[in-house]
Amino acid sequence: MKRLVLVGGGHSHLLVLDRLRRRPPAHAEIVLVNPAPLAVYSGMIPGLIAGEYEYRACHIALAPLAAAAGACFIVDRAIALDPSRRQVILQGGRLLEYDLLSLDIGSDSPPIPGEPADAIEIVPAKPMEPFLQTMQALWARARKGGLNRMAVVGGGAAGVELALALHYRMNRASGTRVAMALVSDAHRLVPERGAATGQAVQRLCRRRGVALVLGAPADVSFRGVTVGGQGTLDAQAVIWATGAAAAQWIRNTGLATDAQGFVAINGSLQSRSHPEVFAAGDCASNADTPWPKSGVLAVRQGPVLAANLLRALAGHPLDAFRFSPHALAILNCGGRYALASWRGAALEGRWVWRWKHGLDRRFMRRFEPPRGR
């Protein structure tokens, strides 16, 4: 009997488990490993931060999902991999042997440049759970009057959503008043999308009162966060959302990686150096067709990853994942207002939020236990 080990409860693996419970493979043992019993759905996190959702509504219980897929669920963290022996080493000391391995462990925050700042609190946007705990503490601090100036560093989709959601929560939903700035080294927000989207986001930030500091790299010193050529940022707390960094232990596995340390994969989501290893989501990188790091992409990769794992177990040829740079992306801007980007066009309004809300709820319902259980 072959053993398939799924490391990580990321978006792609959620869809793999959903596929496995609908079509369980014959003569295969499935094992899921994740550090926590709940998996976070990143698409609803801005809504959680803005006060639109409860914590539980944005998380998926992995144990019942794994059980429905016939998988053994282990709450532990993978810390090493020996591909020559086909073994995953867990933090608790357990060794897991595998015939096929799939990695969907997400990414970490990049190192914050400069020296630790004594004057302000700097909060990495990843990992997600520690970040959410820190947000709770910041809200409490704001309600007590001890926080009235914040900033987000990072002008991509994640930084924009965090800045707008936090600004809404701190100024409308919580009864507090907190000034917000959004800092980016790029001259346009969300440069990964079209110019129309960037312009629409910038207009929205200005309407909301979010100060923009563009084309200015940020650095950290003991005095605080300095912005290239523009002095020190006036903020008591800074959210650092500048992109994604690979998990350090991946570099020591012997798997082929790209220059940043992400698992190098081909178009079939398969390791370029070890064909028995697959990877998807933020932890993977395809040099032939560079893909952005986003939850939207991980969701789209899920069905192809599931099909290819089943094909690999059966010894069949693999499918290719087809990336589209024009795929729909919707930013939750707080206040039940959203902005959609699709094929160069930008659409915004409360109706776009309702559209996104419907898509998110439909996604989450896929992983609910059957009624009556």
Secondary structure as UniProt FT lines:
FT   STRAND          2..7
FT   HELIX           11..22
FT   TURN            26..27
FT   STRAND          28..34
FT   STRAND          38..40
FT   HELIX           42..44
FT   HELIX           45..50
FT   HELIX           56..58
FT   STRAND          59..61
FT   HELIX           62..68
FT   TURN            69..70
FT   STRAND          71..75
FT   STRAND          78..82
FT   TURN            83..86
FT   STRAND          87..90
FT   TURN            91..92
FT   STRAND          95..97
FT   STRAND          100..103
FT   STRAND          121..124
FT   HELIX           128..143
FT   TURN            144..145
FT   STRAND          149..153
FT   HELIX           157..168
FT   HELIX           169..173
FT   STRAND          179..184
FT   TURN            191..192
FT   HELIX           195..208
FT   STRAND          211..214
FT   STRAND          218..221
FT   TURN            222..223
FT   STRAND          224..227
FT   TURN            228..229
FT   STRAND          237..240
FT   HELIX           248..252
FT   TURN            259..260
FT   STRAND          263..265
FT   TURN            267..268
FT   STRAND          270..271
FT   TURN            275..276
FT   STRAND          277..279
FT   HELIX           281..283
FT   STRAND          284..285
FT   HELIX           295..314
FT   TURN            325..326
FT   STRAND          329..332
FT   STRAND          338..342
FT   TURN            343..344
FT   STRAND          345..349
FT   HELIX           350..365
FT   TURN            366..367
FT   TURN            371..372
//
